[in-house]
Amino acid sequence: MRSALSSNYRFRILALLFFATTINYFDRSLIAVLAPTFEKMFNWSNTDYAHIMIAFKVAYGLGLITMGRLIDQLGTKKGYTAAIGIWSLSGMAHALVQPSFSVIGFAMARFGLGFGESGHFPAANKTVAEWFPKKDRAFATGIFNAATSIGAIAAPFVVATIVHDDGTNWRIPFLITGFLSAIWLYFWWKWYKKPQDHEAITTQEFDYIHSDSVAETDAPLAWRKVIAKRETWAFATAKITDAVWYFFLFWGAKYLADKFGVDIKGIALPFFIYYAMADVGSIMGGYLSGRFIRGGWSINKARKITLLICALATLPLSYVAFTDNQWIAISLIGLAAAAHQAWSANILTLVSDIFPKKATASVTGIGGMVGVVAGIIADFSLGEMLDSAGNEGYFWAFLVAGMLYIVILGLVHLITPDMAPLDENLKRIPQ
């Protein structure tokens, strides 16, 4: 028998998602912060670095397909545990790499890291769908998605504190993630159950969580049904913009080092500025579309108008290609990072807006895989351009990145001009 008193247990679950995302991005950001140092230590070319990044993304893309499906089948609790266990062990494996096989060693460690980390967003998105009503999901997603920036901000500060200019102590930051993950897993197993199985939440909270959801069975959906829906491919198309986020995350420190001479001790402040701006964007993007829905707008209109605002806010990023002022460049990257995170919060929420809960992780995985493929193409192209044309390669990267979102939004609207929720059989629910 549930209590009738109010509770907010769902925010404890959201806090777990926030900290898991922080660990995830701290782990994946370390090599990006250390890249200029590793280039000198191990004599890497830009193409060598690109290949290491591609190894991560290949595994991430493969993992998104398999992990998303696995999480829908195993359930959130077990699936999330498997994902964070794999990525933590792989993250610590970076510390075992020796100079004599640095490229292949880091590529192998990044491959394992990418496969494990691929389970994070499908599991987190599924968790939000289980614990929050539709009207709150964009805001909840914005909150945990904001932790991507917290992790990315923490990485340069930890590296600057522990690692010397010559690379001494570089292994220590990679080992920290194992300790953090063990703490997280303890609380995940202690606190997490589905709302209907949880004795700690009240009747009032249970009713609120399910206030705008429809009942559905646990019968799995055939893969062919999920992949055949145009809504799946609208989400996947929107995820092509992940290539821009990967560019900020994995090439940002190299750009500042190559263009403005920013070293390992000076990278923390620029990272703090544009990832702090990204945090604000993630939270505000989720809040804005949620407010539109509360004002009576349809999901289709609320999400797409918010995405349009985000796309317009990324356009100034193209000016980074023309400026020689470090702080103008950092500010414009920060604005674009904020717009991207607002965009990301809303497109992730579109999955749980439209699809039944039992398909959420699978659809998130399919879309994420498409984003990874876009990132692989961008890595390969940029690495080749930088080695052949020098810093001129960054000119084209920023020019394309600034214009990409408005083009992608147009394609999303063409694929699904009127997004609407689907029932557990993936049939359109009459509005």
C-alpha positions in Angstrom: 0.0 0.0 0.0 1.5 3.3 -1.1 1.4 6.5 1.0 -0.7 9.4 -0.2 1.9 11.9 0.9 4.0 13.8 -1.7 7.5 12.6 -2.6 10.1 13.4 -5.2 12.0 10.1 -5.5 12.2 10.5 -9.2 14.8 13.3 -8.7 17.0 10.9 -6.8 17.0 8.7 -9.9 17.7 11.8 -12.0 20.7 12.6 -9.8 22.1 9.1 -10.6 21.7 9.9 -14.3 23.5 13.2 -13.8 26.5 11.6 -12.1 26.7 8.7 -14.5 26.8 11.3 -17.4 29.5 13.2 -15.5 31.7 10.1 -15.2 31.0 9.2 -18.8 32.2 12.5 -20.2 35.1 12.9 -17.8 36.3 9.5 -19.0 35.9 10.2 -22.7 37.3 13.8 -22.5 40.6 12.9 -21.0 42.4 12.0 -24.2 41.1 15.1 -25.9 42.7 17.3 -23.2 45.9 15.3 -23.3 46.0 15.1 -27.1 48.5 18.0 -27.6 50.8 16.5 -25.0 50.5 13.0 -26.4 51.3 14.3 -29.9 54.7 15.4 -28.6 55.3 12.4 -26.3 54.4 9.8 -28.9 55.1 11.7 -32.1 51.5 11.4 -33.4 50.3 13.0 -36.7 46.8 14.5 -37.0 45.8 11.3 -38.9 47.1 9.1 -36.1 44.9 11.0 -33.6 42.0 10.8 -36.0 42.4 7.0 -36.2 42.3 6.7 -32.4 39.1 8.8 -32.3 37.6 6.7 -35.1 38.3 3.5 -33.1 36.2 5.0 -30.3 33.4 5.9 -32.6 33.3 2.6 -34.5 32.8 0.8 -31.2 30.3 3.4 -30.1 28.3 3.0 -33.2 28.3 -0.8 -33.0 27.5 -0.6 -29.3 24.6 1.7 -29.8 22.9 -0.9 -32.0 23.6 -3.8 -29.7 23.5 -2.0 -26.3 20.2 -0.2 -27.1 18.5 -3.5 -28.0 20.1 -5.3 -25.0 18.9 -2.6 -22.5 15.3 -2.9 -23.9 15.5 -6.7 -23.4 17.4 -6.9 -20.0 15.9 -3.8 -18.5 17.4 -0.6 -17.4 19.0 -1.7 -14.1 21.1 -4.6 -15.5 21.8 -3.0 -18.9 23.1 0.2 -17.3 25.3 -1.8 -15.0 26.9 -3.8 -17.8 27.6 -0.5 -19.8 29.3 1.3 -17.0 31.3 -1.8 -16.0 32.7 -2.1 -19.5 33.5 1.5 -20.0 35.2 1.8 -16.6 37.5 -1.1 -17.1 38.3 0.2 -20.6 38.9 3.7 -19.3 41.5 2.4 -16.8 43.1 0.2 -19.5 44.4 3.5 -21.1 46.9 3.6 -18.2 48.5 0.3 -19.5 49.4 1.7 -22.9 53.2 1.9 -23.5 55.0 4.4 -25.9 56.1 1.6 -28.2 52.5 0.8 -29.2 50.8 4.1 -28.4 48.5 4.4 -31.4 47.3 0.8 -31.5 47.2 0.7 -27.7 45.1 3.8 -27.3 42.9 2.7 -30.2 42.2 -0.6 -28.5 41.4 1.1 -25.2 39.2 3.6 -26.9 37.4 0.8 -28.7 36.4 -0.8 -25.4 35.5 2.6 -23.9 33.3 3.4 -26.9 31.4 0.1 -26.7 30.7 0.5 -23.0 29.8 4.2 -23.2 27.3 3.5 -26.0 24.9 2.1 -23.4 24.7 5.3 -21.4 22.3 7.4 -23.4 19.9 4.6 -24.4 19.8 3.6 -20.7 19.4 7.1 -19.4 16.7 8.0 -22.0 14.8 4.8 -21.0 15.1 5.7 -17.3 13.7 9.2 -17.9 10.8 7.6 -19.9 10.1 5.3 -16.9 10.3 7.9 -14.2 9.0 11.2 -15.7 5.7 12.2 -17.4 6.1 13.4 -21.0 5.6 17.1 -20.1 8.7 16.9 -17.8 11.0 14.7 -19.9 12.8 17.4 -21.9 13.6 19.2 -18.7 14.8 16.0 -17.0 16.8 15.1 -20.1 18.3 18.6 -20.1 19.4 18.2 -16.5 21.3 14.9 -17.0 22.5 16.0 -20.4 24.0 19.1 -18.8 26.4 16.7 -16.9 28.2 16.1 -20.2 29.6 19.6 -19.7 30.4 19.0 -16.1 32.5 15.9 -17.0 34.2 17.8 -19.9 35.0 20.7 -17.6 36.3 18.4 -14.8 38.8 16.7 -17.2 41.1 19.7 -18.0 41.1 20.8 -14.3 42.0 17.3 -13.1 44.7 17.0 -15.9 46.1 20.4 -15.2 46.4 19.6 -11.4 47.9 16.1 -11.8 49.8 15.9 -15.1 53.0 17.9 -15.7 53.8 19.7 -19.0 56.0 16.9 -20.1 53.2 14.3 -19.5 54.4 13.0 -16.2 51.5 11.3 -14.2 49.3 11.1 -17.3 48.1 7.6 -16.3 46.5 8.8 -13.0 43.4 10.5 -14.4 42.4 7.4 -16.4 42.4 5.4 -13.1 40.2 7.8 -11.3 37.1 6.8 -13.3 37.2 3.2 -11.9 36.8 4.5 -8.4 34.0 6.9 -9.3 32.1 4.2 -11.2 32.3 1.8 -8.3 30.6 4.4 -6.0 27.9 5.0 -8.6 27.2 1.3 -9.1 26.6 0.9 -5.3 23.9 3.6 -5.2 22.4 2.4 -8.5 21.8 -1.1 -7.2 20.6 0.3 -3.9 18.1 2.9 -5.2 16.9 1.8 -8.7 13.7 0.0 -9.5 10.9 0.7 -11.9 8.2 3.0 -10.3 5.6 0.2 -10.2 8.0 -2.0 -8.3 9.3 0.7 -5.9 8.1 0.8 -2.3 9.7 4.1 -1.6 7.5 6.3 -3.9 4.1 7.6 -2.9 0.8 7.1 -4.6 0.8 10.8 -5.6 4.2 10.6 -7.2 3.3 7.3 -9.0 0.1 8.9 -10.4 2.1 12.0 -11.5 4.7 10.0 -13.3 2.0 8.2 -15.3 -0.3 11.2 -15.7 0.2 11.5 -19.5 1.3 8.0 -20.4 -0.6 5.1 -21.8 -0.4 1.5 -20.4 1.8 -0.9 -22.3 2.7 -4.5 -22.1 6.2 -6.0 -21.7 6.1 -7.9 -25.0 9.2 -6.9 -27.0 8.8 -5.2 -30.3 10.3 -6.7 -33.5 13.4 -4.9 -34.7 12.0 -4.6 -38.2 9.0 -2.7 -36.9 11.2 -0.1 -35.1 13.6 0.4 -37.9 10.9 0.8 -40.5 9.2 3.8 -38.8 9.9 7.2 -40.4 10.0 8.7 -36.9 13.1 6.5 -36.1 14.8 8.1 -39.1 13.8 11.6 -38.3 15.5 11.2 -34.9 18.5 9.5 -36.6 18.8 12.4 -39.1 18.7 14.9 -36.2 21.6 13.0 -34.6 23.9 13.8 -37.5 24.7 17.0 -35.6 26.5 14.8 -33.0 29.5 15.2 -35.4 29.7 18.9 -34.3 29.6 17.9 -30.6 32.4 15.3 -31.2 34.4 18.0 -32.9 34.1 20.3 -29.9 34.9 17.5 -27.5 37.7 15.7 -29.2 39.3 18.4 -31.3 38.6 21.5 -29.2 41.9 21.3 -27.2 43.9 20.6 -30.4 42.3 23.6 -32.2 43.2 26.0 -29.3 46.7 24.6 -29.2 47.2 24.7 -32.9 45.6 28.1 -33.5 46.4 30.0 -30.3 49.1 28.1 -28.6 47.0 27.1 -25.6 48.9 24.5 -23.5 47.8 21.8 -21.0 47.8 24.3 -18.1 45.9 27.0 -20.0 43.1 24.8 -21.5 41.0 24.7 -18.3 39.5 28.2 -18.6 38.4 28.0 -22.3 36.9 24.6 -21.6 35.1 26.0 -18.5 33.7 28.9 -20.5 32.2 27.0 -23.4 31.1 23.9 -21.4 29.5 26.1 -18.7 27.6 27.8 -21.5 26.6 24.4 -22.8 25.2 23.5 -19.4 22.9 26.5 -19.5 21.8 25.6 -23.0 21.0 22.1 -22.0 18.8 23.1 -19.1 17.1 26.0 -20.8 16.4 24.0 -24.0 14.6 21.4 -22.0 12.7 24.0 -20.0 11.6 26.0 -23.0 9.9 23.2 -25.0 8.3 22.0 -21.8 6.9 25.4 -21.2 5.5 25.5 -24.7 3.8 22.2 -24.1 2.3 23.4 -20.8 1.0 26.4 -22.8 -1.0 24.1 -25.0 1.3 23.6 -27.9 1.5 20.2 -29.5 4.6 18.2 -29.1 5.4 18.6 -32.8 5.2 22.4 -32.6 6.9 22.8 -29.2 9.9 20.6 -30.1 10.4 21.9 -33.6 10.2 25.6 -32.7 12.7 25.0 -29.9 15.0 23.2 -32.4 14.6 26.1 -34.8 15.8 28.5 -32.1 18.8 26.2 -31.5 19.6 26.0 -35.2 19.6 29.8 -35.6 21.9 30.1 -32.5 24.5 27.9 -34.1 24.9 30.0 -37.3 27.4 32.4 -35.7 29.8 29.5 -35.2 30.8 29.8 -38.9 32.5 33.1 -38.0 35.1 31.2 -36.0 36.5 30.2 -39.3 37.3 33.9 -40.0 38.4 35.3 -36.6 41.9 35.5 -35.2 40.7 36.5 -31.7 40.9 33.6 -29.2 38.2 34.9 -26.9 35.7 35.6 -29.7 36.3 32.1 -31.0 35.8 30.6 -27.5 32.6 32.6 -27.0 31.1 31.6 -30.3 32.0 27.9 -29.7 30.3 28.3 -26.3 27.2 29.7 -27.9 27.1 26.9 -30.4 27.8 24.3 -27.6 24.8 25.8 -25.6 22.6 25.6 -28.7 23.7 22.0 -29.4 23.0 20.8 -25.9 19.5 22.4 -26.0 19.0 20.7 -29.4 20.3 17.4 -28.0 17.9 17.6 -24.9 15.0 18.0 -27.2 15.8 15.4 -29.8 16.5 12.8 -27.1 13.1 13.6 -25.6 11.4 13.2 -29.0 12.1 9.5 -28.7 10.2 9.1 -25.5 7.5 11.6 -26.7 6.8 9.4 -29.7 7.7 5.8 -29.0 6.5 3.4 -26.3 8.9 2.9 -23.4 9.9 -0.6 -24.5 11.3 0.8 -27.8 13.1 3.9 -26.3 16.6 2.5 -25.9 16.5 0.8 -29.3 15.5 3.9 -31.2 18.1 6.0 -29.2 20.7 3.5 -30.2 19.8 3.6 -33.9 20.0 7.4 -34.0 23.2 7.5 -32.0 24.8 5.1 -34.4 24.0 7.5 -37.3 25.5 10.3 -35.3 28.6 8.3 -34.8 29.0 7.5 -38.5 28.8 11.3 -39.2 31.5 11.8 -36.5 33.7 9.1 -38.1 33.4 10.8 -41.5 34.2 14.2 -39.9 37.2 12.8 -38.0 38.7 11.2 -41.1 38.2 14.3 -43.2 39.5 16.7 -40.7 42.6 14.6 -39.9 43.5 14.4 -43.6 42.9 18.1 -44.1 45.0 19.2 -41.1 47.9 17.0 -42.2 47.7 18.3 -45.8 46.6 21.9 -45.4 47.5 22.8 -41.9 45.2 24.9 -39.8 43.1 25.8 -42.9 41.3 22.5 -42.2 39.7 24.2 -39.1 38.2 26.9 -41.5 36.1 24.3 -43.2 35.2 22.5 -40.0 33.7 25.6 -38.4 32.0 26.8 -41.6 30.2 23.5 -42.1 29.3 23.1 -38.4 27.7 26.5 -38.2 25.3 25.8 -41.1 24.6 22.1 -40.4 21.7 22.4 -37.9 19.4 24.5 -40.0 19.8 22.1 -42.9 19.2 19.1 -40.7 16.1 20.6 -39.2 14.7 21.1 -42.7 15.3 17.4 -43.4 13.7 16.3 -40.1 10.6 18.3 -40.9 10.4 16.8 -44.4 10.6 13.3 -43.0 8.0 13.9 -40.3 6.0 17.1 -40.8 3.6 16.1 -38.0 5.2 14.1 -35.2 2.7 12.3 -33.0 2.9 9.6 -30.3 2.8 5.9 -31.3 1.1 3.1 -29.3 2.9 0.0 -28.2 2.3 -1.5 -31.6 3.8 1.6 -33.2 0.5 2.7 -34.5 -0.3 6.5 -34.5 -2.4 7.5 -31.5 -5.3 9.7 -32.5 -5.0 13.2 -31.2 
